[in-house]
Amino acid sequence: MYQHVSYEATGAYATSQLPLGDETDLWIILHGYGQLAPYFLRKFKSQFTDHRLFVAPEAQNHGYLKGFSGRVGANWMTKHEREIDILNNHRFLNQVLAKNLGQFSGSPSIHILGFSQGCATATRWAAALSSPIKSLTLWGGGFAHDMDFGEASNKFSDTDVRFVEGDSDAFVTAEKKLEQEEFLAKMNMKKETILYKGGHDIYETPLKKIVSLAEA
């Protein structure tokens, strides 16, 4: 018989700087499949400032990217024990957010950005948060297909939701775009998309635009 047990665990995350406590904007950025937090965070370096704190949580599932040695990557979930991974992701991300918010003297604007596989995790988690979310950015991905769209509609009614899509991103297919439009229709939301020339990666020019729009 397959059974489960709860236990205390420790997770890692990377930050753009040691929190000063008076930053006005807090960005939680969720990496894609096979990435690690410190390397993912580097892609945002052009947007590092004293008034903005980037926090990159690292997914708790790790494995070698090829074979049995070499580079290691992390992922938010696989099809195995998927529901448990989702629950653990939410617990971990809640703690990351709480720890960082606890270092602020005021209440910063919270922004959540998901890239690739991180998009589904970002949308599930953001929809379940009690804290207000100023912006939700989905880069190279979209809403999780199994979300409670009624709950999400209420949660994101005051959130700026944007998609970021590259013209040569092989993961953003016409079929997936149509699927996302159907999800948005269930939430009575219109799709706002930032387009750029490039593939499945974080690019500086659209990133600068996204950050500017989100913090306006």
DOMI-699059 format. One record per residue: residue in three letters; x, y, z of N, C-alpha, C, O in turn. Coordinates in steps of 0.001 Angstrom, whole numbers, plus 500000, padded with zeros to 6 digits. Each point is the difference from the previous one (the first is absolute). Layout:
# residues N
AlaXYZXYZXYZXYZ ...
***
This chain:
# residues 216
Met500842498805500000499158501195500000500880501248500000500930500123500798 Tyr498759500798498294500755501251499871499493500981501044498814500329500004 Gln502055500146500882499599500914501055500906501230500015501035500028499335 His498568500978501424500747501250500047500275500406501440499281499607500919 Val501765501181499262500353500525501311500439501449499826500668500331499020 Ser498970500524501908500426501399499968501264500163500831500167499337501024 Tyr500717501542498535501240500247500728500473501419499713499555500622499036 Glu501337499885501789500536501342499802501095499954498947500850499109500018 Ala499130501846499069500997500040498926500601501394499903499440500967500516 Thr501709499128498815500689501271499800500167500254498511500427499114499261 Gly499240502088500297500133500363498593500919501189499833500354500668500971 Ala500029499591497790500937501090499706499363501029499071499093499688499228 Tyr501398501535500863499601501040499060501144500989499865500857500100500877 Ala499148500628498018501038500997499735499364501381499953498844500139499598 Thr501902500881500810499488501373499985500961500921499260501200499736499921 Ser498258501334499547500813500959499256500957500754500909501053500455499553 Gln498589499682501731500858500655500982499480499662501385498906499452500140 Leu501861500868500873499476499867501353498901501040500170500225501179499723 Pro498595498412500724498889500953500115500354501197500871500556499856501089 Leu499111501327498406500221501223500765498828500278500938500142500668501024 Gly498696498799498596498805500187500819499123501146499561498875500146500476 Asp501640500680498607499196501131499534499782499979498488499626501013499410 Glu500607497831499966499701499876498572498499500169499772499190499625500848 Thr500451500933498022498582500237499707499364498855499227498778499860499985 Asp502055499317499368499472498915499173500728498692500288501230499945500017 Leu497986499006500208500524498663500259499577499078498862498809499795499765 Trp502174499653499534499743499098498877500344498568500396501135499709500376 Ile497880499401499539500236498568500178500037499391498600498996500013499289 Ile502159499454500316500165499492498632500225498487500044500900499519500688 Leu498283499746498581500035498539500014500607499475498707499495500265498909 His501579499000501226500763499511498847499282498893499241498959499501500426 Gly501622500131498444499452498946499169500607498640500316500818499867500911 Tyr498775499136498334500448498619500201501510499889499786500535500496499009 Gly500138498851501928501425499737499848500910501163500326501200499936499733 Gln498254501130500840500821501154500352500265500025501507499340499306500774 Leu501640501509499622500310500221501408499854501482500313500266500846499147 Ala499317499469502062499652501373500367501106501028499762499716501046499416 Pro501535498714501006501027501040499820500247500352498540500223501165499668 Tyr499740497833499460500249500238498577498799500673499339500161500842499117 Phe498640498782501315498795500643499476499970501465500405499632500862499201 Leu500750499418502023499993501371500513500913500915499188499708501185499841 Arg501393498274499648500942500810499218499338500642498786500418501069499555 Lys498560498288499914499320500519498817499262501310500295499590500704499078 Phe500247499615502188499273501207500412500938501104500485499544501040500475 Lys501747498737499407500988500913500581499862501429499497500259500945500746 Ser499339499224498004499872501354499437498942500824500723499975501225499881 Gln499146498103500873498914500698500689500224500112501510499104500419500732 Phe502082499211499728500299500109501431500122501474500393500741500750499365 Thr498539499664501674500133501349500562499778499918501507499537498980500512 Asp500792502086500184499813500023501451498531499992500408499669499586501111 His499446500867498003498576500063500365499233498746499588498790499908500204 Arg501919499135499219499348498802499472500757498758500462501216499911499825 Leu498070499134500762500623498755500447499462498832499182498792499769499950 Phe502114499499499412499636498778499288500304498805500896501077499911500589 Val497968499180499509500170498769500766499691498828499075498911499914499432 Ala502063499185500424499841498848499105500000498710500813501071499483500318 Pro497758499983500028499945498715500695500458498880499064499794500061498788 Glu500822498932501791500445498858499194499097498803500261499789499609501148 Ala499681499815497781499125498832500119500704498888500778501224499873499949 Gln497999499336500762500568499023500934500367498656499379500637499173500652 Asn498970500602498103500357498752499325501245500231499152500014500896499156 His501024498311501056501252500163499268500389498708499289499615498905500410 Gly501148501246498525500499498841499275501065500417499007500103501174499642 Tyr500694497859499911500988500282498961499281500261498686499029499318499670 Leu501449501669499583499349500348498743500262498958498925499176499798499108 Lys501988499533500980500331498933499053500687498866500749500979500220500713 Gly498511498587499124500654498842500588500042500028501514499039500388500664 Phe502123499180499875500130499820501442501052500906500629500433499767501128 Ser499975501266498143500966500945500549499935501296499202499271500103499014 Gly501508500887501431500038501263499264499061501034500582499788500061501211 Arg499652500754497906499154501112500425498708499511500663499391499012499590 Val500229501717501439498773499688500743498963501083499733500336501181499904 Gly498428498419499978498908500951499831498879499692500974499961498926500600 Ala499132502022499550498863499822500908498698500096499220499943500657498961 Asn499019498694501534498680500112499375498928500066501073500162499490501109 Trp498734501157498524498920500213500965499136498771500208499392499835501057 Met500552499303497939499211498784500146500173499113498776500456500445498947 Thr499170498292501214499866499075498881498605499386500127499226500391500873 Lys500460498669498275498678499366500092499894499085501221498896499665500430 His502259499926500137499999499132501177499757500816501267500708500975500254 Glu498305498637500534499677500688501256499805501499499784500440500828500798 Arg498897499490498113499828501390499574499278500850501042500420501123500281 Glu498512498358500286499220500766500973500821500299501257499867501070500593 Ile500983497977499807500867500219501158501010501092499690500268500859500841 Asp500295499112497952500957501041499602499351501382500025500605500966500464 Ile498172499124499039499296501289499984499812500513501425500244501175500274 Leu499329497957500628499814500382501403501318500449500618500054501017500690 Asn501014498219499060501305500351500557500532501304499411500626500796500699 Asn499118499416498005500409501262499376499353501190500700500663500994500295 His498050498894499965499274501103500637500520500262501414500158501154500400 Arg500103497798500341500528500169501356501367500679499964500277500906500785 Phe500564498645498301501343500568499865499940501464499581500652500852500603 Leu498565499434498365499911501371499493499366500938501025500386501164500100 Asn498652498337500651499405500819501069501053500416501023500010501138500468 Gln500874497929499871501050500298500973501021500984499438500470500888500711 Val499873498951498011500940500928499355499421501413500010500688500961500345 Leu498043499153499272499357501313499974499925500599501402500330501170500196 Ala499239498034500772499847500497501369501334500460500581500067501042500652 Lys500989498189499114501308500367500540500478501328499427500541500835500724 Asn499258499358497977500472501231499377499117501192500351500509501099500218 Leu498178498699499838499120501094500406500289500437501433499843501172500345 Gly500581497875500485500290500309501389501186500924500186500212500534501088 Gln500560499657497855501177500868500079499712501423499536500889500851500000 Phe497855499405499603499632501328499513499399500841501119499261499499500848 Ser501066501774499136499418500919500974498587500405499593499179500362500843 Gly500546499574497847498672500327499489499408498827499253500321498845500281 Ser498804501457498755499360498958499197500351500210498534499384500834499337 Pro501592498426500146500383500170498599498947499429499063499196499157500398 Ser500812501299498372499146499401498976500583498639499640501207499864499802 Ile497928499134500115500453498641499708499753499683498528498890500160499492 His502157499393499842499923499595498600500439498541499908500983499602500624 Ile498292499609498603500364498599499793500230499780498516499161500352499171 Leu501983499065500502500329499690498607500360498531499899500843499503500746 Gly498508499805498322500331498614499736500571499864498610499531500639499059 Phe501485498524500813500581499713498689499826498519499698500330499149500826 Ser499148500542497979499868498624499539499209499163501011498855500337500302 Gln501727498582500227499280499166500965499606500789501242499018499673500667 Gly501750501365499638499698500824501161498692500755499888499464500459501009 Cys500005499681497768498728500715499816498844499277500678499212500620500714 Ala500684498080499067498901499241500598500077500057501521498986500173500676 Thr502224499679499854500180500088501450499648501390500508499359500145501041 Ala501062500874498220499720501387500393498507500279500043499520500645500932 Thr499735498875498070498565500298499946499236499275501104499104500576500617 Arg501247498166499632499331499259501082500261500667501348499083500218500793 Trp502177500098499445500377500578501288499406501393500185499439500303501053 Ala500682500537497932499495501374500097498498500015500258499507500833500761 Ala499764498249498608498547499950500169499608499631501427498914500353500460 Ala501969498939500236499691499545501358500500500958501076499700499814501180 Leu501059501209498429500577500923500973498949500945500581499063500404499312 Ser501107499937501954499133501006500610500542501403499746499239500968500006 Ser502061499148499773500618501307499738499591500521498627499872499214499062 Pro499920502094500801499688500571498681501212499927499078501133500224500427 Ile498618499463498311501057499899498998499824501134499006498959500101499349 Lys502044500751500529499896501134499078500099499550498551499259500482499143 Ser501664498587500581500139499535498617500360498525499961500671499475500888 Leu498861499871498052500315498596499736500464499917498554499244500307499078 Thr501998499279500729500576499910498659500261498545499653500641499276500762 Leu498858500298498079500160498618499541500848500013498737499532500391498931 Trp501706499184501198500980500091498907500258498599499436500535499127500684 Gly499077500682498068500228498709499355499167498880500582500402498837499963 Gly498437501505500577499116499009500600498652500631500283499654501026499414 Gly499578498360501489498677500551500269499377499427501252500670499375500823 Phe498027500851499307499248499508501149499969498474500017499938499359498951 Ala500104500074502243499875498556500152498614499561499528499007500685500246 His500936498180499083498735499561499392498978499528501027498803499958499716 Asp501669499686501479499095499419500994499682500960501140499649499570501099 Met500473501726498643499702500994501033498507500138500237499181499625499160 Asp500485500916501993498632500424500270499876501404499414500408500975500630 Phe499031499129498169499992501280499301499047501011500638500169501208499831 Gly498838498301500896499134500915500730500764500691501112499898501214500178 Glu500870498002500571500838500549501066501043500944499422500257501070500552 Ala500343498526498332501036500816499369499437501322499499500659501035500093 Ser498128498930499378499366501214499494499845501034501105500256501186499791 Asn499323498361501382499850500910501138501348500521500478500151501185500294 Lys500824497916499779501316500379500509500685501021499101500613500949500490 Phe499287498861498198500743500832499060499208501192499463500420500643499039 Ser498438499649501580499168501110499507500725501339500087499726500904499210 Asp501199499233501743500758501246500149501487499805499704500835500800500422 Thr499484498137498854501393499682499665500249500223498517499186499605499165 Asp501933501025500503500391500158498600500619498691499520501087499618500435 Val498212499702498669500470498711499483500501500188498573499285500517499142 Arg501952499057500616500579500150498664500710498723499572500606499296500807 Phe499298500431497899500742498914499385501187500594499251499916501111499476 Val501179498156500476501172500410499230500336498851499059500250498880500444 Glu499755501402498255500167498939499008501028500380498945499972501106499461 Gly500937497964500251500987500192498954499493499480498670499273499007499954 Asp501108501660498958499488499586498691500587498673499524499489499409499049 Ser501580500113501601500575498706499632500071499061501210500858499120500065 Asp498244501078500874499926499134501179499230498736499637498787500036499796 Ala501930498848500126499387498739499578498989499470501009499184499142499664 Phe500861501357501567499085499520501032498668500757500001499024499545500597 Val500940501600498740498764500791499934499364499763498635500169500799499079 Thr499105498103500801499388499609498736498633500655499828499435500548500947 Ala500051499386497843498669500545499726498951499292500857499053500623500480 Glu501126498078499705499065499223500822500017500472501453498949500135500627 Lys502245500113499902500106500453501387499455501419500165499412500326501031 Lys500785500511497958499449501359500059498477499952500055499376500734500766 Leu500030498397498417498548499849499985499500499488501349498979500462500509 Glu501749498583500062499627499458501303500004501094501064499091500063500828 Gln501922500797499153500082501083500975498866501006499815499472500530500977 Glu500162499729497787498884500912499737498700499433500563499154500749500488 Glu500687497929499445498819499351500565499999500118501529498959500234500615 Phe502219499602499981500108500153501457499654501427500413499284500216500978 Leu501229500752498274499742501407500314498518500330499878499464500783500784 Ala499878498614498225498564500221499819499224499508501226499007500610500397 Lys501451498284500200499350499477501204500139500967501175499180500008500918 Met501876500805499034500241500953501081499554501413499636500238500947500750 Asn499109499187498084499558501314499508501160500991499898499874501173500353 Met501256498322499155501191500819499852500413500059498535499823499040499251 Lys500726502098500358500536500147498657501504499774500041500667500332500980 Lys499851499100497948501423499685499956500821501214499605499803500572498928 Glu501111499815501936500961501062499686501355499336499775500524499327500888 Thr500033500864497936501225499300499628501104500958499594499774500937499234 Ile501416498822501283501207500700499576500748499058499065500408498911500403 Leu499770501507498357500677499174499006501448500450499831500316501180500150 Tyr500550497873499538501401500336499746500576499036498960499449498926499758 Lys501640501466499651500696499141499046500989499137500769500936500508500618 Gly498846498189499337500886499106500737499301498716500395498816499801499724 Gly501942499330500929499485498690500366499587499882501455499527500955500615 His500667497836499923499521499658501340501053500378501037500731499149500507 Asp499330502147499797501002500498500938499581501389500481499076500605499455 Ile501609499887501563499764501350500511500896500966499239501221499842499985 Tyr498171501160499380500744500995499228499885501357500686498970500331500586 Glu502107500446499330500088501244500764498969501044499581499400500645500860 Thr500382499535497831499088501058499546498560499775500460499409500905500588 Pro500001497913499163498632499792500509499941499973501523498986500384500584 Leu502087499168500067500020499995501461499901501418500543499240500265500931 Lys501523500635498487499965501403500429498597500568499844499528500744500860 Lys499803498906498042498647500492499752499021499438501021499157500726500528 Ile500957497983499746499114499338500953500132500612501391499000500288500657 Val502225499907499782500238500565501332499434501413500096499385500368501001 Ser500830500415497952499495501376499983498478500036500064499430500787500756 Leu499910498370498459498540499951499994499462499509501344499027500543500523 Ala501609498436500024499519499400501245500089500965501175499135500005500876 Glu501905500805499138500222500885501144499376501384499830500057500830500907 Ala499348499408497927499413501328499742498817500270500929499387501065499926 
***
